[in-house]
């Protein structure tokens, strides 16, 4: 089963059967409008019984009629922008689409929830060369709930969808003309959202906060949990940087659970934190390989041809392809595992009934500042230990431990930022500079290990290992440079060796 993807950028407006559209010729290069006739569309929308997809702004439908009959999954990207993944018409939900919402449904059955029948009057907005700028449609809609309630709703709306590859500024110009003619933007972002709203459904709302320490920590955790679910679909679609972003979300949640142990009971959170660590490790294999490939490629590209002896590029490409295939399979297996679904269920339950401790009721600024400073003290101890060691493997490992501690300080500070304001923003920025330097050091250490392995294999194959040895030496030099820079960067990050800047 194949699936196609397109970026859908559109605006919706309220209308009545008597609404008259203004003349749009002359708007942002619109030379003429061409009537495309009326299409009769029949769509059945699928969701879990408790409407988990709708709550996330996701729509999954099977539609007949019109020019794009088939299955369509729409994932929100930004207000007014969605990615539409389509698959051929079939009786059952295609596996390719089911996989993309698996993290949301978590094994719950996906069933028909709403039927929408629309009479769509379509016009094309064309430029002077006849190229499509946008499609404007007037939709007369009847929606029927399929939950046995017998509820239905009817309305008329106007939709303007940008042509593929078009400039979103065009929709801004059309918007001004429509608003001047009296049309109002639609309150709902999709037909499904409106159908559900007008037949009695109310989307779940985030609990109202009280400004306490617990409120701030839970809000941060919910944001990261939502990011995790969003990037799940992106990883499955192999979108750029999606693995990295999903991994960061898992690390931020785990860091918050560890750092704010006075707010949330560790007896309940430690099992979840352990599973988040497992997930980050599974995602990390793909991300680490990607980062290392980019680093080694850049190092080779920077060398003059006279220093590229032997099939250096070919060997690197073969290594990169083999690793990419292996790590990709590992990531896919993790996301399709029962263990991953159990983690998502545990995370959902934790956020629904958080195990708050007494400190959770305390003043946010005081409690969160204390947690951040505690993490800073751990970082300071690790940096001092690393700097006291002589160069070598022991120092490399100590600096790696310090890097992980710097990341925890940074993430704890980011979670505290809404309560602590600009001082937290500045402090997080200083911690990021420490983390980045230590990260560059660790990347050089890991690169050396790979380069040595490359040299050994090249030698065994009868190739010269000169270039690999040269690159090894440069990575060794880069790691030493990071070690020399660390005292100065650390001093700027925390003047006087204290973190009393929050």
N, C-alpha and C positions, 0 to 999 in steps of 0.2 A: 504494500500500500504506500503510495507516494503522497506527499503533502507539499503544497506550495505556500509561500509566504509573501505578503505585501504589506506595506505600511499605509494605513488608512488614516488620513487627516481630514477631519470634517467639522462642520458646525451645524447645530440643530436649532430650529426656531419654532415657537408656538404658532399655530394657524387655526383657522376655522374654515368650514366649507366655502365661505364667502370671501376669504382672503385673496386680495389681488396683488400679484407680484409686481414690483416696479420694473421699469425698463433697465436692463443691465448692460446694454451696449455702451461702450465708452468707458466702462469701469476697468481700470488697470489693464488695458490692452484688449478688452473684449470687443471683437468686431461684429459678432452676430451670435444669436442663439438659435439652435436648431431643435425642433420638437422631435422627440424619439418615440412618441406614442405612450400608451399605457400598458404596464405589465401587471399581471395578477400573481402575487407572491404568497406562498403558504409555508410558514416556518414553524417547526416545533422545537422549543428550547428545552435543553436537558440540564439537570442539576441534581444534587443530593436532596433528600427530603427536607433537610434543614437549610437548604439554599446557601451552601458554603461558597459556591462559585459566584453567585450574585453578590454576596457580601464582599467579595474581593474585586468586584467590577469586571468579572470574567463572564463571557457568554459563549455557550456551546449550542449550536443549532443544526438542524437538518432542514434544508429549504428546497422547495421545488418551485418552478416558474422562474421567469427572467433568464438572464444570460449567464448566471453563475450558480445554477442549481448544484447542490452538494452539501457536504458538511463544512461548517465554518466554526473555528475557535478564535475568539477575539481576546487578546491580552492587552490590558492597559499599559501604555508607555508614558503618557503625560495627558493632561486635560485636553480633550479633543483629538487625541492621537492614540491609535491602537494598532497592534500587529495582528493581521488576519491570516491565520493558517487554514488552508482549505484542503479538502480531500474529496475524492469522487463520491457520488451518491451511492449509498449502501443502506441496508436495513439496520445494521448495528453501528454503534459509535466506533469509528476506526481506531485501531490500537495506537496509531501514531498520535492521535489527539488525546486519547485516554492517558497516555504516558505523560503528556505535558501538564495534566491537572492532577496527577496522582498524589502529589504532596498536599494538595487541597482536599481531595476526597478521602484519602487514607483508607481505601478499601470499602467505603460506603458505596452503595449502589447508585448509579447515575440513571435517573428516570425522567420521563417527560413531565414538565411542570407548567408550561405555558404554550398555547398555540396562538400565533399571530398571523392574521390574514390581512394583506395590504394591497391596496390598489395604488400603484406607483405611476405617477405622471412625470415623465423624465424629459429634461431639456439639457442639451450640451451647450456650454459656453466655449466659443472658439475664438482664436486670434485671427489676424488678417490672413495668415497662411493656411487656416483651416485646422490648426493643431488644437487639441483638446486642452482647455485650461481647468475646467471643473465640470462636474455633473450636478445639476440642480434637480431635485425631485420633490414633488408634493405627494405625500403619503397619507392616504385615508386608511386608518388602521382599526381593526377589531381584535381585541385580545381576550382569550378565554383561559381561565385557570383550569388546570387538569388535575386538581387535588380533590375533586368531588364536591367542591363548594358551590359550583354553578355560577361563580362570580365572573363578570366580564367588564370590559371597558372599551370605549371608542373615542378616538380623537383624530385630529389632522395635524401633521407637522411638515415642516419644510427642512430639507437637508441639502447642504452644499458640501460635496466631497471633492477635494483637490485631486487633479490628475496625477498619475504616477510621475514622480520627479519634479513636481511643480513647486513653486515658491510659496510657502505659507503666507507671505505678505499679501498674496492675491486674495486669500480669504478675508484678511483684514479690510481690504478695500470693498469687497462684496458686503461684508458685515455692516460697514458704514452706510451703504446704500439701503440695505434692508432695514436697518434701525431707523433711518430717516423716513422710511415708508411706514413705520409703526410696528414692525415685527419685533417680538421679544425673544431673546434667547431661551431655549427650552430649559426647564428646571432639571430634567433628567438627562443623563449622559448617553442613555441608550433606550431603545424601545422596550427591551426587557425590564429595565429598571422602572420605567413608567408603568408598564403593565402590572408589575408586582405591587408598586406603590398604590395604584388605583384599584387594586383588588385585595387590599388589606394588609400587605406585608410591610413591615418596618425593618430596615437594616439594623443589625446590632451596633450599638454605640459603645465607644470606649468609656469605661467608668469615669465619672466626674472626679477630678483630682481634688485633694485638700491641701496641696502644697507641702505635705510632709516629706520626710526623707524616703519613706516607702513609696510614696506616690511618684517621686522623681525616678527612683530606680526601676519601678515597674513600667513606667512610661518608656524608659530607654530600652528595657528588655522587649517590650511589645514592638517597638520600632525595628529592632534587630531580628526578631522572630518573623516579622512581615517581610523584611529584606531577604531572609533565608528562603522563604517560600517563593518570593518573586524570582530570585536568582536560580532556584531549582529549575524552573522552566527554561531560563536562559542557558543554563549549562546543558540541558538536554538538547537544546537547539544549537549548541556549539557556538554561541555568540562570543565575540571578542571580550576578554577580560572577565567573563562571567564566573569562571572557576575561582579566580582571585577574590572577587567581590563576595561570593558565597562563603568562601573560607574566612574572610574578614568578619562577616556577620556571625559565624560560629565562634570565632575567637573573642569578639566583643561580648557576646553573651556569656561565654565561659569566664572571661575576665571579670565581668560585673558580678557574677555569682560568687566568685572567689573573693573579690575585693570588698564587697558589701555583705560580708558574712554576719555583721552585727544587725543588718536589716532583714536578711532572709535566713531562715534556719538551714544550716548546712546538712543536717540529717536528711532533709528533703531535696536539697539542691545538688549535693555532691554526686548522686547517681546521674542526674541530668548533665552536670558539668563533665563527668567522665565520658559520657556518650558524645557530647559535643567535641571533646578532645579526639575521640575516635574518628568522627566525621571529618574534622579538620585534617587529620592525618591522611585519610583516604583522598581528600581533595588536594592535599598538599603535594602528593606525588606528581600529579599532572602540572600543578602550578610551578613547583620547583624545577621540573624538567623544562618547562617553557622558559622560565627566567634564565636558566643556565644555557639553554640553546641560544637565546638572544645575546647573552653576554659573550659566548665563545664566537658566535658569528661576527659580532662587532669587533672583537679582538683580531680575528683573521682579516676582516675587511680593512682594518687599519694598517696592516702590514704591507710593505711594498712587495711586488711580485717576485723580486729577487730573493726574498726571504721565505717564500712559499715553496718549499722543497717537498716533492712527493704529492700524492693525491689527497692533500689536506682537506679541501672542501668536500670532496666526495665521501671521505671517511666521516666527517662531521655530519653530513646530510644523512648518511646511512644510520649513524648513531641516533640522530634526532628522530628519524622516522620510526625506528624500532622502539624507542622510548615513548614516543607519542602514542603509538598503537597500544603499548602495554598499559600506560597510565590511563588512557582513555577508557579501556576496558575495565580497569579497576574502579574508576569513578562511576561508570554506568552501573557496574555490579553493586556498588555501595548504595546508589540512589534507588535501585530496584529491590533492595533487600528488605526483609521483614524487620531487621534491626533498625533501619532508618525510619520506617513507618512507626515503630514503637517509640523512637526518640521524639518524633513529631507529636505523637499522642501524649507523651509524658510532658513535653514542653507546653502543649495546649492546656493540659490539666493543671500544671504548675502556675500558669498565668491566670487561669480561671479562679483558682483558690490558692493564692500565694501564702506560703508559710511565714508570715511576718513575725518578727521578734519585737520586743519592746522598743528598741531604738528606732523602729520604722515610724513610730509616732512622733519622733523627735524633730527638732528644727532641721530642715534640709541642709542649710549651709553648714551648720556645726557638725552634723553627723557625716556628711559627704566629704567635707574638708578633712576630717580626722581620718577617714578611710584612705583618701588620696595621700596624705602625708605618711601614713603607715606603709603604703606601697613604695613611696619614695625612699623611706629609710631602708627597705630591703634592697632597692636598687643601689643606693649609696654604698651599702656594705659589699655588694657584688662588684661594683666598679673598683672600690678600694682593694679588694682581694685580687682582682685581675691585674691591676696596675702594679701590685707588689710582686707578682710572679715574673720570673725571667721569660724571655721569648721562647716559644715552643708549644707543644701540644697542650700542655696544662693551661697555659695562658689562652690559647685559642678556645678551649672549652669554657674557661671562665668568662671570656668576653662574649661567648654565645649565650651563656646564662644571663649575663648582664643585659644583653639585647632583649631577651624575653622579658626580663624584669622592667626594662624601659617601656616596652610595649604595654605591659599591664598598667604602669603608671599613666601612660598616655590615654589608654582606653578608660581607666577609672576617672581621669580628669574630664574626658569628653562627656561621660555620663553625668558628671557633676556640673558641667558648664551652665545649664539653665538655672541652677541655684546659685552658682558662684560668679557668674558673669564674666567680664573681660579679663580679670586676673586669671581665671581658669583657662581662657582661650590662649593667653600669653604663655602660661605654664605648659600647656599641652604642646604648643609650638616649640618650646625649648626642649621638651622631652622627645619630640619627634626628631629634632636635629641629632640628639644622642642616638636614638634608635636607628636612624638612617646611616650614621657613621658606623655603628656596630654591625648593621646589616650589610654594608659594603665590605666590611672586614670578613664576615662570615661567607659572603658570596665568593670572595677571593680564595678562602680556605677550601670551600667545596669545589671551586673551579680547578684548583691545583690537584685535587684527588682525581678528578675526571681526566685532566690533561695527562697525568702520569699514566693512567690506565690506557689512554689513547696512544701514548708513546710506546708502552709495552706491546700493545697489539700491532702497532705499525712495525716495530722492530721484528716481531715474530713473523710478520708477513713479508719480510725482506725489504721494507721501505725504510727510508731515512727518518729518524725521530727528531731531526734538528728543529723543525718548526714547533713541534709540541714542547720540546725542552725550552725553546725561546719564550713561548707563551707561559709556560710554568714559571719561569724566572720573573716575568712581568707581573704575574699574579702575586708572587711572593713579595715583590717590591711594593705592590699596591697594599697588601695586608700590613706590611711594616709601616707604610706611610699613614695608614689609618691609626695604628697604635701610637705613632708619634703625635698625631692630631688630637687624640682622645683627651688628654689632660686639659687642653685649651677649650675644646668643645664642651667638656663636662663643667669646666669652670664658668663658662658663659651661661650654661643651662641653669646652674644653681650657684650664683655668686656667694662666696664665703662658705660653700659647702652646706648651705641651709636652704630649705624649701619654703621658708616663711613668706612667700609671695602670693599666697592664695587669699 
